[in-house]
Amino acid sequence: MENARKTAVKLLCRIDGSSSYSNILLDEHFSRSQLDAQGKKFCAALFYGTLERRLTLDEIIKSYSAKPADKLNPEVRNILRTALYQILYMNSVPESAAVNEAVKLAAKNRNPAVKGYVNGLLRAFLRSDKKLPQQKDPLEKLAFEYSCPLPLVKKWAQEYGRQTAEQMLSTSLGRPPVTAMVNTTLTTPEALCEELRAEGFGAEVNAHFADCVNIAGASPESAEAFKKGLFHVQDISSRICCGALGAQAGETVLDLCAAPGGKSFTIAELMGGRGELMAFDLHKNRVRLIAGGAKRLGLGCITAAENDAKAFNESLPMADRVLCDVPCSGLGVIRRKPEIKYKDLAEFDRLPEVQYKILETSAGYVKQGGVLQYSTCTLSRAENDEVADRFLREHPEFEPAPLGEAAKQFGGECRLTVLPSYFDSDGFFIAKFVRR
């Protein structure tokens, strides 16, 4: 029988040092797993929790280990990480169970000394009354408390201020809520909530957007209401982005970096399914995702096709509104993909140039008086404000355009940084321009 703790350890070993995304790795495993629903729930909580607290847990291991912690076998390290996570953060698990189960896993290691090492370290931690390593530097203290690499802590503190940075760190932990955009061409929010509740889900209309619902329970994609095309899952920050674009029925809209299609679907629904929305991605398999979602939702106004957003395509029509939701570092979605925060920040240095190229190319499709909107799901000045500022400097034929009430509420007008604390959402950035 599959063991949930062993599975979590195995998946954590797979993600260490790899470029895999945690959500994809876990979903792929669960699709063929023998774990029951309760086992999957425990495994997911342990896997994500250990991953997001990895830096903190490693500092504890380092301070209690008799041998260099960085020399530990990956399996042994992850056995210790998961055990410490249960002890510190999972109140439902007795400390004795966390230790005993870790020792059982360690006993299966080829090295017979591993069992004693794991047992000794965990019991030493408990005997110390779970004493944690201390940091004198304020930013190092934040890095340890919120399990975030110091370079990212420093970056956010410098760009957003220390108080806001701590808020961002705090909201980067834990699992995000599940929100969905109601397909208002087929149903109403109230009717969808009733249908979801009848299927055993928790459902309520979102407090900020009347056409969104909060869903609790099993995977929303398993609901009959989902299969009938009554909703698609979408974070509130993306809903803000789509609303800010301001697309109207009968207009021509281009979504140039559209996969997997959520923003295209919402924009089409806000247009009442009337008009022309062309949604693009570079890869054929991702184009199929867009087309499949549009078909499920009954949104015939959407056309999905392959296109390179960095290269101007003369065959595309001039549009009333163009959205370029560009590839980014993803620092706004750390709650969903905790592994992102452990990446070397230097990996992101090339992104602003790519993002600017897409934005500049996108400008060529905008009619006179038309709207161009730039967005990312990251929290980084270099990828957000600096790209928008450069575009305005180099393209005087465009000027900033008002985003609407959502931006004004948080001190923005023509651009907005959505912090996770605003709506319990992903971090996001939106800048809107109009061709003179």
N, C-alpha and C positions, 0 to 999 in steps of 0.2 A: 504493500500500500504506500502511496506517495506521502512523504512527510513534508508539511508546509514549511517548517524551518529549514530543512535540507534544501528544498526548492529555492527558498529565498537566498540562501548562501550560494547555491549554484548560479543563480541569475546575477547576483552581485559580482561573482567572480568573472562572469562573462562580460559585464559592463565595465569592469576595471580596465583602464588603458585602451578601451575600444571607442569607436565613434558611434556605437549603437545608441538609439534613443530608448529610454527606459520604458515608455508607454508601449512602443512597438514590440519590444522584447517581451514584456509581460503579457501583452495581448496574444502574441504568437504562441507563447507557452501555454496559456490558459485554453487556447483553442483545441489543444490535444491533451490537456491535463486530466488526471484521474481524481484530482481534489474535488470535494463537494463544495457547495456554495459557501459554507462557513469556513472551510479550509482555504478557499481562494481569497476570501475577505481578509483572513488573518495573514496569509502570505503576502498579499498586496500591501497591507498596512506595514508589515515588517520590512518588506523590500523598499518601498518608497521612503519610509521613515528612516531606515538605516542609511539609505543613499543621501537623503537631504541633511542628515546629521553626521555625515562621514568625517568631516574635519574635526569636529568636537570629539567624536568617539576615538579617533586616531590619537589625539592629544592625550586622552585618558590612558589609552593602551601604552603610549610612550612613557608616561609618568609612572606606570606600575610594572612595566616589563623589565625583567632581569636581563633580557637580550635586546639588541637593537631592533626596534619595532619595524623599521623599513626593510629588514632582512627576513621578515616573517613570510612563510608560505601564504599565497593569496587565500587559500581555503581557510587556513588557521586564522588569518586576520579577519576574514568575514564571519567566521564563527564567533570570534570575540566581539566584533562590532554588533552583530545581531543580538547577542546576549546582553551587552551593555545597553543597547537601545531598549530592550524589554525592561531591564531593571530601572532605567531612568525615565522612560517616556510612555510605557504601556502599563497603566495602573491595573488593568485587568489580569495581568500575568504575575503570579507570585514570584518573588525573587528566587526562591528555591527551585521553582520549575524552570526559570530562565537559565540558572546555573546547571542544573541536572541535565537538561536537554542539550545544552552546549557541550557538556562533558561526553554525553552519548555520541554526539556527532564527531567530537575530537577522537574518541576511541576507535573510530573507523579509519583514521588516518594511518598510513603505512608506518610512520614514525611513532613508536610506542611512547616516546617522551611527550608527545603533544597533549595527551590526555591530562597528565599531571600539570603541564604548563598552563593549560586553559583553566583547569580547576583552581590552581594556585593564584593566578592573576585575578580571577573573578572573586574569589573568597577574600583576597587581600583588599580589594576595592570595597567589599561589603564591610569588612572589619574596620576600615577607616571611616565608616559611616558615610561612604560615598563622597569622600573629599575630592573636589575637583581642582585641577591645576589653576594657578592664579596668574593673571596678566596685569602688569602695571600700566602699560600704555593704553589709553582709552580706545583707540581704534583696534588694537590687538584684542582687547577685551570684547569688543563687538564681534570681531572675526570668530572668536571662540564661542561666544554665547549663541550666535546665529549660524554657526558652521559655514562661514563664507570666507574664501581666500582673501587675505589682507589686500592684495592689489585691487580687487573689486570694491572692497570696503572703502579704500582710499579714493578710488575713482568716484564713487557715488557721493562721498562726503565732500569732495572738492567741487563736484558739478551741481549738487542739489542742496548742500549744507548738511551738517552732521545730524541735526534733528530729523530732517526728512529722510536722510540715508538710513537712520535706525528704523524709521517707520517702514521703509522699503525692505529692509532686511527682515523685519518681523513678519511682514505680509508675504515674504517669499517662502515661508514654512507652512506646512499643512496642505491638505488636499483642497483644490478649488471647488466651488459649487458648480452644479450642472445647470446651465440655463439653456433655453431653447427659444428660437424665433417661431412664432405661430404662423402657419401658412394662411394668412387672412384671405386668400383667394378661395379657400375651401372651408374654413371654420372660424370660430371666435375663440379668444383666450379662455373664456369661461367654459365653453363647450369642450375644449381640449382638456382642461383640468378635470372636468367630470369624467371624461373618457379614460384619462390616465388613472384617476382614482379607482375607477371600476376595474382596472387591470391590476390594481394593487400597488401602484406608485404613489408617492407623495407628490402633490402638485399644487402650486399656488401662483397667481399672477405676480410678476415681478413688481417690486415697489417703485422702480424708476421708469420702467417702460411697460406700458399697458399691453403691448403686443408680444411680450416675452413672458415665459413661465419658468419658475424654478422647479426642478424635478429631483426627487430623491427616491432611492431604491435600487433596483437592478439596472443593468445597462439600458439606457433609453432606446438604443437601436433594436432592442428585443421587443419593444411595444408594438402592438398591432396599429396603434395610432401613427407610429413612425412609418411602418410599412405602407400605410394608406396615404402617406405624404402630407400628414397634417402638421408636421413641424420638422425643423432641422436643428441640431445642437449648435449653439453659437454663444460665445462669451459676450458679456454686456459691452466690453470695450469695442468689439467688432460691430455691434449694433449701433454704437455711437458713431463710428466711422461711416457706416452705410447711411445713416440719417443725415450726417453732415454733408454728404455728397449732394443731397437735394434733388435726386433724379425725379422727373415728372413723367406721367403717362404720355406715351407717344414719342418720347425722346430716343435718340441713339446714344448708347452708353458702351464704352469699352472698359473691360476689366482685364488689365494686361498681365497680371501675375495671379491668376484666379484660383488655382487648385488649392485645396480640394473642392472649392466652389461655394463655401458658406456665404461670403459677402455678395457674390453674384446672385445667389438665391434670395437673400434679403432685399437687395436693391430691386430685383424683379418684382418681389411681392409689394414693396413700397410703391412701385409703378403700377400696381394693380394688374400685373401681367400684360400690360399694353405698352408696346414700343419694341425696340430692338436692343438686346443686350448681347454683346459678343464677348465671350469669356475665353481666355487663352492660357496655355502653359507650354513650356518648352518640350515636355515629355509626353509621349503618346499615352502611356498608362495613366498619367494624371489627368489628361484630357478626358479619358474614359470615366474617371471619377466624377468630373463635372457633369458630363452628359448623363450619366446614370442618376445622379442626384436631381438634376433638372427634370428628368423623365418621371422619377418617383413623385416629385412635388407637382407635376402637371404644369410646369412653367415653359410653355412652348415658345415664349419670346426669347429664350436663351439659346444661343448657338455656341458650341464649344469647339475649339480648333487649336492646332499646334501653331506656335509663333514664338520667336525669340524676341523678348522685350527690349533687348539691347540694340537690335538692328531695325531701322525704319522699314516698314512694310508698305510699299506704295499701293498695294491692293486693298488696304483697309480704308473704310470710309472716314470722312471727317465727322467728329462726334460732338454732341452737346456737352457730354461729361466723360472724363477719362479718370479712372482710378488706377494708380500704381502702388499696390501694397507690396513693397519690395522685399526680397530676401534680406534677412538681418541676423544679428547675433542672438536674438531671442532672449535678451536679459529681462524682458517683461513677462516671460512665461516660465520662470524658474520653478514655480509651484507645480507646473505640469511636467517639467523635464529638469529635475534637480541637477542632473549631470552637467548642464550648461554652465553653471557657476564655477565648476572646477577646471574649465578650459583656460588655457593661457590667453590672456587678453590680446597678445600679439597676433593671435589667429584672426582677430576681427579687423586688423588694420587695413586690409584690402577692401573691406566692404563699402566704405563711403564712396569710393570711386565707381564701383559697380552700381551702387544705388543712384548716384548722380547720372550715370550714363542712361539708366532706365528712365529716370525722370525727364532728362533732356530729350530722349527719343520720344517719350510719351507726349511731350508738348507739341510735337509735329502733327498730332491727330486732332488737336482741339480747334473747334470753330472760333471765329471772332465772337467774343461775348460768352464763349463756353468756359467750362470749369475743368481744372486739372487738380487732382487731389493726390497727395503723397502721404503714405502711412507706413509705420513699422510696428512690430510688437516687441520693441526693445526700449531700454532706458539708458541712452548714451547720447551725449551732446553731439559727438562726431557723426553719428548716423542720423541724427534727427535735425536739430536746429541748424547745425553747420551746413548740412546738405541743402536745407530750405533757403538759408541765407545766401549760399553760393548761387543757387538757381535764380534768385531775384536780382543779384548783382549782374549776372551774365545774360539775363533775359528780361530786358526792360519792357518787352511787349506784354509781360505778365505783371500783375499786381496782387497783393494779398486780398483774399475774399473772406467774408464773415462765415464762421462755422455754425453759428446759431446759438441757441440757449445753453446747450450742454457745455460749450466752451466758456461762455460768459460766467456760468455758475462757479467756475474754478479759475477765474482771472484771465482766461484766454479770449481771443476774439477771432483771429484768423489762423491760429494754430493752438494746439492743445496737447499737453502731456497728461495722459490719464495715469495717475498713480493707482496701484491696486487698492489702496485704502479708500478711494473715492466711492467705488461701487462694489467692493469685494470682487474685483475683476482682474483680468490680466493687465500688465503695464502696456501702454500704447502711446503712439505719437501720431498726430494728424496735422498736416499743413495744407491749406486750400488756396488756390490761385485762380484768377480769372484772366482770360486774354483780353487785352484792351480793345 
